[in-house]
Amino acid sequence: MGDMEEMEEAKPSSIDFVTLGMFIIDDIYPPPSAPNQTPQKDIIGGAGTYSALGARLFSPPPSQSKSIAWIVDAGTDFPAAVRSQIESWQTSALIRPREALTTRGWNGYGENESRAFKYLTEKKRLTVDDLSPDFLGSKSFHLICSPLRCTAMIQQILTHRTKHNQTNPHIIWEPVPDLCTPAELPNTLKAMKHVQVISPNHEELASLFSQTHPPAAGVDQALVENHAQRLLASGMGPANKGAVVVRAGKEGCFISSHDGSARWLPAYHQESSKVVDPTGGGNGFLGGFAVGLARTGDLVEAARWGSVAASYCIEQVGLPTLTCTREEGVGRVEEWNGSRVQERLEEFRRRTG
């Protein structure tokens, strides 16, 4: 891409959001407390897929859907029905052939939404070199990686943008769970200085500081607040103007910023019966959050977008379904899982205003 990129004149990007999370086909096994649920096989998933769909929920076609960009590595076993489903969303998905099996994963759930995961086939990790110049000009990025890779990828993104006189984007970093450890805390603190938002979940954040949440309590909000403040005190974001957004499952999320503002938002769904499968809820949250931040510039409003996106992701096994599309007035109205995203967002605004 390098030589061609140097020769190509930079143009304003029409992309609002890019995720560097992977596409995976999942097998999902429910927790022992859900004996009526059976294992689900060949489910479209992966952090990148849920993240892209979280952003897509707020981006109806034709123009806004194309502002959502992601990469799908289609292996030799890639199902035609999966390709059709992805294409029906009308995003700027790059579906590229791979001379190997599609990345597949095993997901097993325990109690309190605890999750075990392992790859069943060789994974295809995405890098900044996989992004076209238009993708690199995006208004926001969702990175899911180790601290060291986070720093290296941001340097590549910013180098490209400096060459083309593009302003710095919103970069949202989701640390990989396995490296949310005390040993990785120094690297995490270094990487944080380069991102606008870091977003671990509550268990990952506690693990960085060698602590856990009491099983009976679920989420210790005071512990979340203390740990978020410790991250901020270490220097968060360029010029120390970043934020910490902690995803806390059924307790919602905690937003803490460099300016001293801090706030809990509840989860959209307050009834446990509404939550069928938590897979992808956190990734969907960050897709909605990132595109919300790119379009509004407001952390709390972006978190509302994220919370609504997560609510759609956890209402069923697998991805939410586009159930209705029709022209209404001057634009297109969509329904996902039988409801309108904007109406759900407006209701959540009233509830959390």
Solvent accessible surface area in square Angstrom, and as a share of the most:
residue,aa,sasa,rsa
1,M,101,0.45
2,G,45,0.44
3,D,118,0.61
4,M,143,0.64
5,E,18,0.08
6,E,110,0.49
7,M,167,0.74
8,E,83,0.37
9,E,141,0.63
10,A,43,0.33
11,K,149,0.63
12,P,132,0.83
13,S,20,0.13
14,S,81,0.53
15,I,4,0.02
16,D,17,0.09
17,F,0,0.00
18,V,0,0.00
19,T,0,0.00
20,L,11,0.06
21,G,4,0.04
22,M,30,0.14
23,F,10,0.04
24,I,11,0.06
25,I,3,0.02
26,D,4,0.02
27,D,24,0.13
28,I,6,0.03
29,Y,65,0.25
30,P,32,0.20
31,P,31,0.20
32,P,112,0.71
33,S,76,0.49
34,A,19,0.15
35,P,113,0.71
36,N,146,0.75
37,Q,70,0.31
38,T,87,0.51
39,P,65,0.41
40,Q,61,0.27
41,K,111,0.47
42,D,88,0.45
43,I,32,0.16
44,I,15,0.08
45,G,0,0.00
46,G,9,0.08
47,A,25,0.19
48,G,0,0.00
49,T,0,0.00
50,Y,3,0.01
51,S,0,0.00
52,A,2,0.01
53,L,1,0.00
54,G,0,0.00
55,A,0,0.00
56,R,1,0.00
57,L,6,0.03
58,F,6,0.03
59,S,0,0.00
60,P,43,0.27
61,P,7,0.04
62,P,103,0.65
63,S,86,0.55
64,Q,73,0.33
65,S,0,0.00
66,K,102,0.43
67,S,7,0.04
68,I,0,0.00
69,A,0,0.00
70,W,3,0.01
71,I,3,0.01
72,V,0,0.00
73,D,15,0.08
74,A,4,0.03
75,G,7,0.07
76,T,94,0.55
77,D,46,0.24
78,F,28,0.12
79,P,44,0.27
80,A,80,0.62
81,A,78,0.60
82,V,14,0.08
83,R,92,0.33
84,S,69,0.44
85,Q,67,0.30
86,I,2,0.01
87,E,101,0.45
88,S,59,0.38
89,W,7,0.02
90,Q,70,0.31
91,T,11,0.07
92,S,28,0.18
93,A,28,0.22
94,L,77,0.38
95,I,35,0.18
96,R,50,0.18
97,P,117,0.74
98,R,29,0.11
99,E,162,0.73
100,A,39,0.30
101,L,94,0.47
102,T,0,0.00
103,T,4,0.02
104,R,49,0.18
105,G,0,0.00
106,W,73,0.26
107,N,0,0.00
108,G,9,0.09
109,Y,21,0.08
110,G,25,0.24
111,E,90,0.40
112,N,103,0.53
113,E,82,0.37
114,S,51,0.33
115,R,129,0.47
116,A,52,0.40
117,F,70,0.29
118,K,112,0.47
119,Y,85,0.32
120,L,87,0.43
121,T,28,0.16
122,E,137,0.62
123,K,92,0.39
124,K,72,0.30
125,R,130,0.47
126,L,5,0.02
127,T,51,0.30
128,V,5,0.03
129,D,100,0.52
130,D,33,0.17
131,L,1,0.01
132,S,45,0.29
133,P,39,0.25
134,D,61,0.32
135,F,22,0.09
136,L,3,0.02
137,G,9,0.08
138,S,0,0.00
139,K,93,0.39
140,S,0,0.00
141,F,0,0.00
142,H,0,0.00
143,L,0,0.00
144,I,32,0.16
145,C,2,0.01
146,S,21,0.13
147,P,5,0.03
148,L,120,0.60
149,R,49,0.18
150,C,0,0.00
151,T,30,0.17
152,A,50,0.39
153,M,8,0.04
154,I,1,0.00
155,Q,103,0.46
156,Q,76,0.34
157,I,0,0.00
158,L,51,0.25
159,T,74,0.43
160,H,12,0.05
161,R,10,0.04
162,T,103,0.60
163,K,121,0.51
164,H,38,0.17
165,N,145,0.75
166,Q,42,0.19
167,T,115,0.67
168,N,102,0.52
169,P,7,0.05
170,H,57,0.25
171,I,2,0.01
172,I,0,0.00
173,W,0,0.00
174,E,17,0.08
175,P,5,0.03
176,V,41,0.23
177,P,84,0.53
178,D,124,0.64
179,L,64,0.32
180,C,2,0.01
181,T,44,0.26
182,P,66,0.41
183,A,90,0.70
184,E,35,0.16
185,L,34,0.17
186,P,76,0.48
187,N,39,0.20
188,T,3,0.02
189,L,43,0.21
190,K,130,0.55
191,A,1,0.00
192,M,0,0.00
193,K,91,0.38
194,H,67,0.30
195,V,0,0.00
196,Q,43,0.19
197,V,1,0.01
198,I,0,0.00
199,S,0,0.00
200,P,0,0.00
201,N,40,0.20
202,H,25,0.11
203,E,88,0.39
204,E,20,0.09
205,L,1,0.00
206,A,0,0.00
207,S,40,0.26
208,L,2,0.01
209,F,24,0.10
210,S,84,0.54
211,Q,74,0.33
212,T,117,0.68
213,H,17,0.08
214,P,61,0.38
215,P,113,0.71
216,A,110,0.86
217,A,64,0.50
218,G,22,0.21
219,V,17,0.10
220,D,48,0.25
221,Q,71,0.32
222,A,72,0.56
223,L,29,0.14
224,V,1,0.00
225,E,71,0.32
226,N,78,0.40
227,H,1,0.00
228,A,0,0.00
229,Q,102,0.45
230,R,114,0.41
231,L,0,0.00
232,L,23,0.12
233,A,82,0.63
234,S,46,0.30
235,G,8,0.08
236,M,2,0.01
237,G,2,0.02
238,P,58,0.37
239,A,87,0.67
240,N,93,0.48
241,K,136,0.58
242,G,2,0.02
243,A,2,0.02
244,V,0,0.00
245,V,0,0.00
246,V,0,0.00
247,R,25,0.09
248,A,1,0.01
249,G,41,0.40
250,K,142,0.60
251,E,62,0.28
252,G,9,0.09
253,C,1,0.01
254,F,9,0.04
255,I,6,0.03
256,S,6,0.04
257,S,7,0.05
258,H,89,0.40
259,D,101,0.53
260,G,66,0.64
261,S,63,0.41
262,A,62,0.48
263,R,85,0.31
264,W,51,0.18
265,L,1,0.00
266,P,48,0.30
267,A,18,0.14
268,Y,34,0.13
269,H,26,0.12
270,Q,118,0.52
271,E,105,0.47
272,S,99,0.64
273,S,94,0.61
274,K,100,0.42
275,V,49,0.28
276,V,59,0.34
277,D,7,0.04
278,P,37,0.23
279,T,7,0.04
280,G,12,0.11
281,G,8,0.08
282,G,25,0.24
283,N,21,0.11
284,G,0,0.00
285,F,11,0.05
286,L,0,0.00
287,G,0,0.00
288,G,0,0.00
289,F,0,0.00
290,A,0,0.00
291,V,0,0.00
292,G,0,0.00
293,L,8,0.04
294,A,20,0.16
295,R,66,0.24
296,T,61,0.35
297,G,52,0.50
298,D,68,0.35
299,L,43,0.21
300,V,37,0.22
301,E,22,0.10
302,A,0,0.00
303,A,0,0.00
304,R,27,0.10
305,W,21,0.07
306,G,0,0.00
307,S,8,0.05
308,V,0,0.00
309,A,0,0.00
310,A,18,0.14
311,S,3,0.02
312,Y,0,0.00
313,C,0,0.00
314,I,28,0.14
315,E,35,0.16
316,Q,39,0.17
317,V,43,0.25
318,G,4,0.04
319,L,17,0.08
320,P,1,0.00
321,T,77,0.45
322,L,53,0.26
323,T,75,0.43
324,C,41,0.24
325,T,60,0.35
326,R,99,0.36
327,E,119,0.53
328,E,78,0.35
329,G,83,0.80
330,V,166,0.96
331,G,33,0.32
332,R,81,0.30
333,V,30,0.17
334,E,16,0.07
335,E,34,0.15
336,W,1,0.00
337,N,45,0.23
338,G,49,0.47
339,S,34,0.22
340,R,58,0.21
341,V,9,0.05
342,Q,86,0.38
343,E,97,0.44
344,R,30,0.11
345,L,0,0.00
346,E,77,0.35
347,E,57,0.26
348,F,0,0.00
349,R,85,0.31
350,R,176,0.64
351,R,97,0.35
352,T,7,0.04
353,G,91,0.88
